[in-house]
Each structure stands twice: as structure tokens, then as C-alpha cells.
Amino acid sequence: MTFATYDLDPRIRRGIQTAGYTVPTPIQAAALPPALAGRDIIGTAQTGTGKTAAFVLPLLQRLLDGPRGRTRALVVTPTRELAEQIHATIRALGRDTGLRSAVVYGGVGMGPQEQALRRGVEIVVACPGRLLDHVDRGTARLEGVEILVLDEADQMFDMGFLPPVRRILGLTANRRQTMLFSATFPDAVESLAASALKRPERVAVGVVRPATTVSHALYPVAQHLKPTILQALLPRLGTGSVLVFTRTKHRANRLAQQLDRAGFSVAALHGDRSQGQRQAALDGFRAGRVRILVATDIAARGIDVNGISHVINFDIPDTTEAYIHRIGRTGRAERSGDAFTFVTPDDADMVKAIERAVGRAIERLTLAGFDYHAPAPVRRDPPAAAAQPRGRTPKVAVGALAATREVAASPARARR
């Protein structure tokens, strides 16, 4: 099957060819026929499967006919990075259509967004909060929306965006085509889908399973040794791009600073960075000027970068879904990739949950030549209750984390 199978306008087909698309991905093959027919869609697919084009192509096809200069399609997404990614896809695939789009999110000035909306665009890609700011100012009008896409609905739920999304739904016309995409379906998202969509077609590809092109490994290590083992591991991973996930913004900043001082090419990406800083970090990472990107989960679904060879979970994620989305940044488009997770004994329950999601036990590795017995640094003026005897090192491997194998050089090659 090729894209010629679908009844797409020649102008859109030229955009597909220029973008380098050849054969539809499974989610595109499943979603395009009902979406092009005007059906409401509930789509479930792993990240990195071509989901964006699955809704952008029907959107462009529908908007070719009808009025121009007013908002007729709206894509709502949880993060700035996702908004920019979707906006770029629309511009690439719709380059010959004459359709105009604008991207709307917080963290940057309102002025340029207001100008774009006042000039008149057919497509708006937006994060919920900033979109409603424009609605309240009168610069965005949604009553003419014919196509509404809710992307990464479960992530919007996790970030507290469902109330704004419900308000946005109320501002659009009832007679619209709605497409909702979500990796998981907690009750709140199911409820949203039930109220927002009419007789939807459900399409699901690769549901809640990690990509088969990704190899997994655990590195049991004491919490205080994580920065040190990361610095020892990175030179053994070759020259590919590496994405490192931390649990908090503060830790992402601190870790990026430590790696920078150690001579690594690194940038940090998280919600407290300005849009300019975030864009500079992503641009540098995509171009290869920055080899290591340290990020929080806000970036897990917003980074669309080819060629990431390794994802390293500096902190284990809180859910199996988060693990799947993190590691989905590597092993994309049939390329192979590696996912390494640093684990402590406190992570044993989460490790078991991840192994259930993966469908097998994950290999435990140790790094040859690394000093796992180095003591934690002594804090200045430690509270009496927190004092530890000098030289005592927390145990690294217990229970589910005990069986390990030493890695001498390249962890990826050692396993294969």
C-alpha cells in the first residue's frame, strides 16, 4: 500500500513526496480511510509511529474546499514542543495548498500570535491555556471550527488540562469532525471521548507495548553514584545522541551543569526554561551540536528527533506508560536503540511493573571498572538524625535488582 491508494489532492501528494513519505505507517493505514470519510476517530498508538500525519492529511484534504481566512481546524496539544512539531508537519505536508496555520502556546509574547490570528489562518495548533487567553481577548474565534483534534489526551489529563479542554469543546460547533489520540485511556479521558465524539471509529496500533526495536537494560546503583556512573557510561556509548530523563526540573538543571563541567556537550529541557532556551536546546540536539539532552517528562512526547541512539532514565519513571513514552524517543522508524535505567533498591516494585509491560525480565548490568563502593559525600553540618558513619555505602543490589552482569565496553554490543 502507498499514499496513492488514498483519494488525496495532488497538492497534498506533492507535500507527501517532498517530506519523504513513501509507505503509510500502521496507524496511518488504519486511521486515514475513516478520517478522510469524515468519521470521528479515537486513535491509540505508540509515540513515533507517524500519528501526526494520520490526522494532518485528512485535515488538509477537508480544508482545501471552503472559505479561507478564518479558523476552520483546531489541534489541541499539551506541550509547546508537540505544538511546534505538529505545526511543522502541517507546513511541510500542506506547502502547496495555500492553507495557513498558526501555533499558539504560553511562555512567549502574545503579540506575534495575535497578529497571525488577526490576519486569518485556517488552522490553529494550540496549548489549552494560551488558546483560552486569546479567546478571552477576542483574538481567537472557535465557532467556525469544522475539525477538532485532541492530541495526547492522557498527557493533557496528567497536566490538569481537561477542564480547559472541556471549555474549548463548548466553544466549538457541535457539527464538527473530532479526532482524539491518546496512548492510554484513564476514566477521565474515556469520559471526555464519550462526550466529545459521535459514533467514533476506534483504531489502535502498538498499544501500551514498548517498541520492539528498543533493547532494555537496568543499571543498579546507589542514588548518590548516579551522576558518576552516567559520566563513566556516556563515553562508552559511541557518538549517537543521548536523551537523559530526570524526575525533577531542579535535577535536570543540576545534572546538565555537572555534565557540562565534565566536558560533555549538553543542554537541559524542562518547563521552567524560556521558549527561546527550549527551542535552542532542541535545535542544537536535532542538528547534532548538542549530543546529550537532559529532560523532564514534559519533553517525553514532544521530542521528534531522528537518530537518538540511547535513552537513559537517570530516575526511573513513576508509571509504565511514562517508561514507554520515554523510551519511544529511540528505536524509531525501524532503527535500533537502547534504553538504560538507573535503579536503586527502592525502585524494585516499579522495575517489576516495567518488566510486565515489556513482557520479560530486563537484564541487569554493571560497569567494568566503576567504583560502586564510593561513599556518599559528607554534608556540611548534617542534622544529627541524618548522620551516617563515614565510609558506609548504601547497598546497591537487593531482591529484584541482585542479578547483574559486568559490561566491559559498549553495553549495547555486549548484550547482542
N, C-alpha and C positions, 0 to 999 in steps of 0.2 A: 504494500500500500504506500502511495505517495500523497503529497498535498494536492496533486492534480485530481485526486479522487473526489475532492470536495468542491462544491459549487461556490468558488471564491472569485471575486472580481479580479481581472488581470492586473490591476494596480496593486492589489494586495499580494498576488502571486509574485510580482516583481520584488516586493519587500521581503517576502519569504526567501526568495533566491538570494537576494543581496545579503540577508542576515546569515546565510549559510545553512538554512534548514533544508533537510532532504527528506527524511522519513519521519512521520509523526511518532512521538513517544506514546507509550501505552495510555497515559492519561489524556493526551490529545486525541488519540484514536477513539477513546471511549466518550469523551465529552463533546467533541466537535459536532457530530451529527445532531444530537438533541439541542445543543446550544444554537446551532445555525437554524434549526427549525423553530426557534423562539421559546423552547421549553425552559422552565425553571430548573436549576441544577443544584444538587448537593454533591460536591466533589471531595473525595478523600484520597490523598496521595502523599508520598514521602516528599520532602523537600529535595529540590534538584532534579525533578522529573519532567520539567517542561510545563508545569502547571500554568505559568503566567500566560504563555501563548495560547493555552487552551481556552482562556476567556477573552484574551485580547483580539484574536482573529474573528470570532463571531461579533464582538462589539464593533470592530471596524466595518465589517460587512454590512451590518444593520444601519450604521450611520451614514453610509455613502448616499442613501436616498433620504430626502427630507431636508428641513431647514438647517442653515448654518448660522453661526454667531451666537448660539445660546447653549447652555449646558443640557446635553441630552444623555450623557453617560457619566456615571459616578462610580469610582473604585475606592472603597474604604479599606484602609490597611493600618496595622498598629504602629509601625515604626517608620522613621524618616528614611532609613536605608531601603526598606521594602518599597516605599513610595517612589524613591528615585529609581530603583530597579525597574518597577512597573512602567514608570514614565519613559524610561529609556527604551523599553521593549515596544511601547506604543509608537514612539517616534521612529524606531527602526522599521517595524513592520508596516507602519502607515505612512512612510516617507513620500509615497507617490499619490496619496489620496487627497491631499489638501486639508485633511482634518487636523484641528489644532487641539492641543492638550495643555493643561497647566497642572503643576504639582503644588500641594498646599500642606504645610506642616509647621509646627512650632519650632522655637529656637532660633528663628531668623526674623528679619523685619517683615512687617505686614505690607509695606509699600509695593514692592515688586509683584507680590501675589495679587494685591488689589488691582494693579494696572493690568495684569494678564486677564483677570476675571472681568474687568470692565470692558476690555477690548472685545471680549466674546470668544469663548472656546467651547468646543463641542464635548470635550472630555475633561473631567477633573479627577485627579488622583489625590487622595487626601487622608490625613490622620484625623480622627474624630474631633478632638478638642479644637484644633485650629480651624477646621471647617465650620464648626458652630460659631466660632468667633466671627468669621466672615458672614455667616447667615445673620447674626445679630447686628452686624454693621450695615447690612443691606447690600454687600458686595457679592454675595453668592445666593443664587435662587435655585431651588431644587424641585419646584413643582413640575418642571418640564422633563425630568429625568425619565427616560424610557428603559434604560438598562442600568441595573444596580449590581455591583459585585462587592461582596463582603469576603475579603481575603484574610486567611489566618484567623478565623473567628475564635478559636480556642485561645490564641495568644491575646486577642482583644479582651476576652473574658479574664484571663490571668492578670492583665494590666488594668482592670477595672473600667474598661471602655464600653461595656454593654449598655449601661444607661444612656450615654451619648448616642450610641448606635441606634437604640430604640427611638430616640428623639429624631434622628436623621430619617429613619424609616417613616415616621409620621409626617415628615415634611415632603416626602415624595409621593407621586401619584400611585394610587392602588393598581392601576393598569400599567404594569411595568414587567419586564423580564428581570428576574433576580437569580443570581448565581452566588452560592455560598461555598467557600472552600475552607476546610478545617482538617488538621491532622488527627485530632481526637474530638470526641463528642461528649463532653460532660453534660449534665442535665440542663444547665443554663443555655448551652449552645443548641441542644435539641429543642428547647422551648422557643428560642429565637427563630430557629428554622421553621418550626411549626406555624409561627405567627407571621413570618415574612414571606414564605414561599407557597405557591399554589401547585398542588399535584406535581411535586418535583421529581425529576429523574435522578436516581442515585447512581453515581459512578465512583468506583473505588479501585485504586491500584496501589499495591505495595503497602497495605495498611499496617501501621504500628510494628513494622519489622525493619531492622537495620538493613542498609544496602548490602547486597552480597559481595560487592567489590571492596568492602572495608574489612581489614584484619584488626582484631581486638587484642589488647594485652593490658594487664594490670601491673603496676609497679608498687608493691607495698613499701611504705617509707614513713618515718616519723614526720609529724607535721612540720617541725622546725627545720627539717632537712629538705623540704620540697624545693625551695629556691636553689639550693646547692646541687641537687640531683638534676634539676632542669638544666642548669648551666653545664653539667657534665654530659648530659644526654644530647643536647642540641648539636654539638659538633659531629656526632656520630650518625646524624640523620641525612647526610648528603646536602644538596643545595636547594631542595624544594622549599616552597613556602610553608610556614608552620603557623597554625592558629591555636592559641592557648586560651582556655576558658578559666576564669576565676568566678567565685561566688559573689564577690562584692566589688563595687567601684573603687573603694579605697585600696583593696588588694591588687586590683588591676593596675592602678597607678604605681603603687609601690613596686610591684614585680617588674613593670616596664622600666622603671628607674634603675632597678638592680641590674637588669639585663643590659641596659644602655651603658651603665658604668663598667660592665664586664666586656664591653666591646661589641655587642650584638647590634644588628640593625633592627630596631624595634619601634613599634608605635602602640598606643593604647586607644581603645574604642569602648566608650560607655556613655550612659545617659547624661552625665554631668559635663561632658565635653561640648564645646560650642559646635554649631553645624559646620563652621569652617574647619575646625580641628578634626571633626569626624570625617568630613569629605577628604581632607588632606591625607588622613591615615588610610582610608580606603583606596584613594588614588595611588598612593605610594605602594600599597600592598599589591594592588592589581598590576602595576607597572613593574613590580619586582625591585623597586628601590628600597622597600621595606620587606625584610624576609620574615619577620616574626610579628604577628599581631596579637596583642593581649586584649581579650574582650570579655564582657559580661554576657549573660544570656539574652539581653536585649538585641544583640547582634546575631544571635544564632540563626534567625530566619531571615536576616536582611543582607547577608553577605553572599553575593553571587560572583565568586572569583574562581576561574578555572585554574587547575594545576596546584591546588593545595595538597601537598603530599602527606601531611600529618596533622591530626587534631590531637591536642594534649589537654586532658582535663586536669588542670592543676588542682582544682577542687571537684570532687565527684558531684554530679548534679543531684537535685532533690527528687526527680521523678525519672522513670524510664523514658517517658515521652521527651523530656528535655535532653536525655542522653542521645536518643535517636536523632533529634534535630541538631544537636551539636555535631555529632559525627557525620551527619549528612553533608557537611561542608567539604568532605573529602570523598574520594571514590565516586566522583560524579562522571556522568556521560561515559560509563563503562571503563573509566580509568580505575586503577587500584589505588588504595590509600590505607593509611594506618591510623588507628585510634588508640592512644595510650591514656591510661587513667592512673593518677597517683592516689593510693588508698591507704588509710590508716585502719587500725582495728575497729574504730568507731563506725566505719563505713560498711561493716560486714553485711548488714541487712540490705542495704542498697545494692551491694555487689550481687547478692543472690537474686534480687529483683531484676537487675540488668541481665544476668545470665539466663533467667527465664525468658526475657524478651529476645535475647539473642538465640536462644534455643540450645545452648550448650555451655559447658564450663569454659571460662576465659582463662587463658594461660597467665600464670604469674611469672614475672621476670625480675631478675636483679641485674645491676650494672657492675660489670667486672671492674675492680679497682676502686670502687666507691666506698668511702668510709661510713658505713651505716651506724657506727657506734660513736660518732662525734657527739659530744654533749650539747645540749641547748645552751645558747648564750645566757650568761647570768645577767638578770635585770638589775638596774641600779635601784637601790633602796626597795627591795621587794617586800610586799606585805608579809607579815610573819606567817600567815596561814598558807601562803603560796610558796614558801621557801622549800627548795629541793636540795638534797645533799649534792655537793659538787661531783661531777663526773657521772651521775646517774643518767642513763639514756632511756627514754620511753621504749618499750618493746614495740617492734615493728610488725611482726607476723604472728598472728594468733588465729586459731579456728579456721574460718573460711579463707584466710589470707596466707596460710602457712606454706603451702607447697609452691616453691619458686624454682626458676631455672636461671642460671647466670648467663648474661649476654656479654659477649666479648667485644663485638664491634657494632655492626649495623643490626639493630633489633629486628628490622623488617626481614633482612636476609637470613638472620639466624633462625627465624621461625619457618622459613619456606623450604 
